[in-house]
């Protein structure tokens, strides 16, 4: 019902173009996540994982829950910073929309809630679709950039030098540079009165196959939202958000008594690897790829596969529980106040 309502309200997209893409993305994510989860559960005894989870320290688990909740509050503040130059959204509205997006991610595969988040904010609270989706794209590139930098620092500091690290960080730096260059060129292009002929044709094609009322304004808002200046506005809260997120994972690992032999920097390494695992399309709540990322991190830190899988399920269960509960409350609030 929720997805049906969202697709109905998605007036700025061509339905015949969007729905097949969402279906293909969902099927691909389901297959990838399902296959990974099947292989892992065939390899690792589920009863052994249950034994690890039975040892949980509830006091540490409560601390983890507090920091997980705080991380979403901090992320809301960061999102507002990325949007405040374009539209004055309230903190409450942004928090509710974010939770609804995470709720959809927990229900549907391939992180379709990320699209839901932008659509819901635009349809329910106004503003520009260009600035909204530009802010979401910028948020994602900022997350990946920070996580990769922290991953590189952690690996080198711990002496876990790998050639693939330097190669992938160089690739990421190139992708980030291209991301901002495209934004700058896009803005200059749409502000130019004498557009090249091929650009005019592309513009007409986009207008014909979408429902955007003002393509020029949308592109300007999009390019402004993904600018370096806008990134700087949210940089402090990006760092704060990940600092708080770190402690959520740290206390989760502490609840399973893993921090007795895994230090602060090792926990940061695990967080970075797990966060990059979320970026791969998978089952609802990134089930499958998330577990694979934790096990890979455990291999580097000499944590057994059983313990790594137990941590992944426990930590994932905490943030899925928090976002699902708050998502349902937010959804009810949004419906009642319409």
C-alpha positions in Angstrom: 0.0 0.0 0.0 2.8 2.4 0.9 4.7 1.7 -2.4 1.5 2.0 -4.4 0.9 5.4 -2.9 4.4 6.6 -3.6 4.4 5.4 -7.2 1.0 7.1 -7.7 2.5 10.4 -6.4 5.6 10.2 -8.5 4.3 12.7 -11.0 7.7 13.9 -12.2 8.7 10.5 -13.5 7.5 8.6 -16.5 5.8 5.6 -15.1 6.5 3.4 -18.1 10.3 4.2 -17.7 10.5 4.1 -13.9 8.6 0.9 -12.9 10.6 -1.5 -15.1 13.8 -0.1 -13.7 12.6 -0.5 -10.1 11.5 -4.0 -10.8 14.8 -5.0 -12.4 16.7 -3.4 -9.5 14.6 -5.2 -7.0 15.0 -8.6 -8.7 18.8 -8.2 -9.0 19.1 -7.2 -5.4 17.0 -10.1 -4.2 19.1 -12.6 -6.3 22.4 -11.2 -5.1 21.5 -11.0 -1.4 19.6 -14.4 -1.4 22.6 -16.2 -3.0 25.1 -14.7 -0.5 22.9 -15.5 2.5 22.4 -19.1 1.2 26.1 -19.7 0.8 26.9 -18.2 4.3 24.2 -20.3 6.1 25.4 -23.4 4.3 29.0 -22.7 5.5 28.3 -21.5 9.0 26.2 -23.4 11.5 23.1 -21.3 12.5 23.0 -22.9 15.9 26.6 -21.8 16.6 25.5 -18.2 15.8 22.6 -18.6 18.2 25.0 -19.6 20.9 27.0 -16.5 20.4 23.9 -14.3 20.4 22.8 -15.9 23.7 25.8 -14.4 25.4 24.7 -10.9 24.8 25.2 -8.2 27.5 22.0 -6.3 27.8 23.6 -3.2 29.4 26.0 -2.8 26.5 23.1 -3.5 24.1 21.1 -0.6 25.5 24.0 1.8 25.0 24.2 0.6 21.4 20.5 1.4 20.9 20.9 4.9 22.3 23.8 5.7 19.9 22.0 4.2 16.9 19.0 6.4 17.6 21.3 9.4 18.1 23.0 8.7 14.7 19.7 9.1 12.9 19.1 12.4 14.7 22.5 13.6 13.6 21.9 12.5 10.0 18.7 14.5 10.0 20.6 17.6 11.0 23.1 16.9 8.2 20.4 16.6 5.6 18.8 19.8 6.7 22.2 21.5 6.3 22.4 20.2 2.7 18.9 21.5 2.0 18.6 24.8 4.0 19.9 27.0 1.1 17.0 25.8 -1.0 14.0 25.2 1.3 13.2 25.6 5.0 12.2 22.2 6.0 11.6 21.5 9.7 13.8 19.0 11.5 10.7 17.0 12.4 9.6 16.6 8.7 13.0 15.6 7.6 13.4 13.0 10.4 10.0 11.5 9.6 10.7 11.3 5.9 14.1 9.7 6.6 12.5 7.1 8.8 9.9 6.3 6.2 12.6 5.8 3.7 14.5 3.4 6.0 11.2 1.6 6.7 10.8 1.0 3.0 14.4 -0.2 2.7 13.6 -2.7 5.5 10.6 -4.0 3.5 11.7 -3.9 -0.1 15.0 -5.0 -1.7 17.7 -3.0 -3.5 17.4 0.0 -1.2 14.3 1.3 -2.9 13.6 3.4 0.2 16.3 5.9 -0.9 14.1 6.8 -3.9 11.0 6.8 -1.6 12.7 9.3 0.7 13.1 11.9 -2.0 9.7 11.4 -3.5 7.9 11.6 -0.2 9.7 14.8 0.8 8.9 16.5 -2.5 5.3 15.4 -2.7 4.4 16.0 1.0 6.5 19.0 2.0 7.3 20.9 -1.2 10.6 22.3 -2.4 12.5 21.4 -5.6 12.9 17.9 -6.7 16.3 18.8 -8.1 17.6 20.1 -4.8 16.1 17.1 -2.9 17.7 14.4 -5.1 20.9 16.4 -5.4 21.2 16.5 -1.6 20.6 12.7 -1.4 23.3 12.1 -4.1 25.7 14.4 -2.3 25.0 12.7 1.0 25.8 9.3 -0.5 29.0 10.5 -2.1 30.1 12.2 1.2 29.4 9.0 3.1 31.3 6.8 0.7 34.2 9.3 0.6 34.5 9.5 4.4 34.1 5.7 4.9 36.8 5.0 2.3 39.2 7.5 3.8 38.7 6.0 7.3 39.1 2.5 5.8 42.4 3.4 4.3 43.7 5.0 7.5 42.6 2.0 9.6 44.2 -0.6 7.2 47.5 1.3 7.0 47.6 2.0 10.7 47.0 -1.6 11.6 49.6 -2.7 9.0 47.0 -4.4 6.9 48.5 -3.0 3.7 46.8 -4.1 0.5 47.5 -3.0 -3.1 43.8 -3.0 -3.9 43.4 -0.3 -1.2 45.5 2.3 -3.1 43.9 1.3 -6.4 40.3 1.6 -5.1 41.0 4.9 -3.3 42.4 6.4 -6.5 39.3 5.2 -8.4 37.1 6.7 -5.7 39.0 10.0 -5.8 38.4 10.1 -9.5 34.7 9.4 -9.2 34.3 12.1 -6.5 36.1 14.6 -8.8 33.9 13.7 -11.7 30.8 14.0 -9.5 31.6 17.7 -8.7 32.9 18.5 -12.2 29.6 17.3 -13.7 27.7 19.5 -11.2 29.7 22.6 -12.2 29.4 21.9 -15.9 25.7 21.2 -15.6 25.0 24.5 -13.9 27.1 26.5 -16.5 25.4 24.7 -19.3 21.8 25.5 -18.2 22.7 29.1 -17.4 24.2 29.5 -20.9 21.7 31.2 -23.2 23.2 29.8 -26.4 23.0 26.0 -25.9 24.7 23.7 -28.4 22.2 22.0 -30.7 22.8 18.5 -29.3 22.1 19.9 -25.8 18.8 21.4 -27.0 17.8 18.0 -28.4 18.7 16.2 -25.2 16.7 18.8 -23.2 13.7 18.3 -25.4 14.0 14.5 -25.2 14.1 14.7 -21.3 11.1 17.0 -21.2 9.1 14.7 -23.5 9.8 11.6 -21.5 9.4 13.1 -18.0 6.8 15.2 -16.2 9.1 17.9 -15.0 7.4 21.3 -15.3 10.6 23.3 -15.4 13.5 21.3 -16.5 15.9 24.3 -16.5 15.2 25.2 -12.9 15.4 21.6 -11.8 18.8 21.2 -13.3 20.0 24.4 -11.7 18.8 23.2 -8.3 20.3 19.8 -8.8 23.8 21.3 -9.7 23.6 23.7 -6.8 22.7 20.9 -4.4 25.8 18.8 -5.4 28.2 21.7 -5.2 31.3 21.8 -3.1 29.9 24.7 -1.1 26.9 22.6 -0.1 29.2 19.7 0.8 31.1 22.1 3.2 27.8 23.0 4.9 27.2 19.4 5.9 30.7 18.3 6.5 30.8 18.8 10.3 27.6 16.9 10.8 28.8 14.2 8.5 31.7 13.6 10.8 29.5 13.9 13.9 27.1 11.4 12.4 29.7 8.8 11.7 31.4 9.4 15.1 28.0 8.6 16.8 27.4 5.6 14.5 30.8 4.2 15.4 29.8 4.0 19.1 26.6 2.2 18.1 28.7 -0.6 16.6 31.3 -0.5 19.3 28.8 -1.2 22.1 27.1 -3.9 19.9 30.4 -5.7 19.6 31.0 -5.1 23.4 27.7 -6.8 24.1 29.1 -9.9 22.5 32.4 -9.5 24.4 34.4 -8.9 21.3 36.0 -5.6 22.3 38.0 -7.4 24.9 40.4 -8.3 22.1 39.3 -6.0 19.3 40.3 -2.4 19.8 38.9 1.0 18.8 40.6 1.2 15.5 39.6 -2.4 14.6 36.0 -1.5 15.3 36.3 1.5 13.0 37.6 -0.8 10.3 34.7 -3.2 10.7 32.2 -0.2 10.5 33.8 1.0 7.3 33.7 -2.4 5.6 30.1 -3.1 6.7 29.0 0.4 5.5 30.4 -0.2 2.1 28.6 -3.6 2.0 25.3 -1.7 2.3 25.9 0.0 -1.0 25.5 -3.3 -2.9 21.9 -4.0 -3.9 20.5 -6.9 -1.8 17.6 -8.2 0.1 15.4 -6.0 2.4 17.6 -4.2 5.0 20.7 -5.2 2.9 20.4 -8.7 4.3 23.1 -10.9 2.7 25.6 -8.4 1.5 25.8 -6.9 5.1 26.7 -10.3 6.5 29.3 -10.9 3.8 30.9 -7.5 4.6 31.1 -8.3 8.3 32.6 -11.7 7.7 35.2 -10.1 5.4 36.0 -7.6 8.1 36.3 -10.4 10.6 38.8 -12.2 8.4 41.1 -9.1 8.5 40.7 -8.8 12.3 41.0 -12.6 13.0 37.4 -12.8 14.3 35.8 -16.2 13.6 33.1 -16.3 10.9 30.5 -17.4 13.5 31.2 -14.4 15.7 31.3 -12.0 12.7 27.9 -13.3 11.5 26.5 -13.0 15.0 27.6 -9.4 15.2 26.1 -8.6 11.8 22.7 -10.1 12.7 22.7 -8.3 16.1 23.7 -4.9 14.9 21.5 -5.1 11.8 18.6 -6.2 14.1 19.1 -3.2 16.2 19.0 -0.6 13.5 16.3 -2.4 11.6 14.2 -2.4 14.7 14.8 1.3 15.5 14.1 2.5 11.9 11.1 0.2 11.5 9.4 1.3 14.7 10.1 5.0 14.0 9.2 4.6 10.4 5.8 3.2 11.2 5.2 6.1 13.7 6.4 8.6 11.2 4.2 7.1 8.5 1.1 7.4 10.7 2.0 10.9 11.6 2.4 12.0 8.0 -0.8 10.3 7.0 -2.8 11.9 9.8 -1.4 15.4 9.2 -2.0 15.5 5.4 
